[in-house]
């Protein structure tokens, strides 16, 4: 029994390692598809082995979604991420990844819906409110986006620093309520 547990932990760490290699510097230096896709596929192969064993399935599904996400196969990432959210609805990272993939699959409506569902178990997570504000802004609905952004600021004032460079807010950047909220000096 201990050998099986150790083997599963080894496989899990191996898959996480491949994904870490892909994502750790991806914002600044995105890897080329020639580098990215084989590493993500290795992670998927390891995760397929892990899915044969019971236990920690939500995390395995999340990592599977992350591997597809790394390969920019956002629609393929949705199914395992949705399953992970159902298995562990309080894990905000699962919901954020799911919404991120919906957004990039041109399903902004489902991205918003999933993050609003995430609030059921995560109503003190500023990042959920911030992302909802971003998505409602992209939907060109300042009346909903601004209260979500305000709540994000209430929970974590550091989110104020992100607004100026966040292109998701461009559709509502000239809205009076948005300007009033974002120009407040703390």
N, C-alpha and C positions, 0 to 999 in steps of 0.2 A: 504494500500500500504506500509506503514512504517513497519507494522508487518511482511509482506512477506520479505522485505529487511532485517530486523533484523534476521528473521529466517534463511535466506540464509547465512548471515554473521556468525551466530552461527554454522551452519552446516559446512561452510568452515573452520572456526577455529578448529572445532572438528576434521575434517579430517587432517588438517595440524598438529594438536597436536599428533595424532596417528603416523603420518609419522616422526615428530620430535623425538618422543620417540624411533623410530627405527633407525634413522640415526645420531643422535647427537654424539654418541660415537661409531658408527659402524666401523670406521676405526681402532680403538684401541681394542674395545671389541665387536666384532660382536655378535649379539644376536643369540641364537639357533633358529632353525626352529620352535620349539614348542612355543617360545615366539613371534618370528617375524611374522609368518604367520597369527595367529589370529588377531594381531594388524593391519596388512596390510589389512586383510579381513574386519575388522571394518571400516577402512578408505574407502575401496571400497564400502561398503554398504552405508555409508554416502554420498559418491560422486555420487552413483547411484540416491539417492534422489535429490541431487543438479542438476543433469542433466535434471531433469523434469522441472526445472525453467529456463527461458531465462536469459541471462546475465552472464558475466564472464566465458563463456564456455571454452575459451582457457586455462585458469588457472585450471579449473576443469579437463579438459582432461590431462593437464600436471601432476596434482596430481594423476590422475588415472594411468598414466604411471609410476609415481614414486612408487606407491603402488605395481604394478607388478614387478617393478625393485627391490624393497625391498625384494620381495619373490623369487628373482632370476628367474623370469619368463620373461626373456628379450624379447623373440619373441612376447609375448602377450603385452608387453609394447610399442612395435613399433607403432601399429595402433593409439592409443590415442595420442602418442607423435607426430606422423606425422600430425595428425589433428590439434594439438595445434600449430605446426610450420606454418601450412597453415593459421590459423586464426590470428596469431601474429608473422609474420616472423622476426620482429626486436628483439624478446626476445631471447637473446643468451642462456639463461638457457634451453630453450626448445630444441634448436638445440644440445647443449652439451649432454643433457640426451638422445636424439634420437641417436646420434652418439655412445654414450657409450653403448647403448643397441644393436645397430647393431654390434659393435665390439664383444660383448659377445655372439652374435648369429652367430658368425663366418661369418659375412658379412662385412669384413673390407672395401671392395669396396664401400658399401653403407654408411659406417661411414664416409669415406673420402668425398664421394659425398655430403652428407648432410652438413658437415662442410664447404665445398667449397661453397655450396649454402648459408650457414649462413653468409659468408663474404659479400654477396650482401648488407646486411643491417647492418653489424657489422664489418666493416673493420678496426676499431681501438681497437678491443678487443684482447688483447694479448693472452688470454686463448684459443681463437679459433685457432690462429696461432700455439701455443704451442701444442695443441692436434693434429692439422694436421701434425706437425712435428713428433709427436709420431706415428701416424698411418702410415705415409709414411715410417718411419723407420721400423715399423713392416712389411711393404710391401717390405722391403729391398731396398728402393730407396733413397739413400742419396742425390742424385742430386736434388730431390724435397724437401726432409725433411729439409736439411740444410738452404735453403732460408726461409722456414717457421719459423724455429727456430730462425734465425737471426732477422726476423721481430718481433717475440715475444719479443726478448731481447731489440730491439729498442723501443718497446712500454712500456715494464715493465722489468727493469733490474733484478728484484727479481726472475724472472723465471730462471736465471742462477743458483740459489741456488738449484733448483730441479733436474737438469740434472744428477748429480752424482749418485743419488739414483733411477733414473727413469729407470726401466728395459726395457721399450719400446724402449729405445735407444741402447740396447745391439746389435741388428743386424748391426748397423752402427758405433758403438763406435770406431772402428779402422780406419774408413774412414778419409782420410787426411783432407778434407774440414771440417768434423765434429770436428776433433781434433783442427784444426786451430781456428774455431769459439769458441769452448768451453774452450780453454786454454788461451784466451785473458784475460789479467789482466785489470780490470776496475779501 
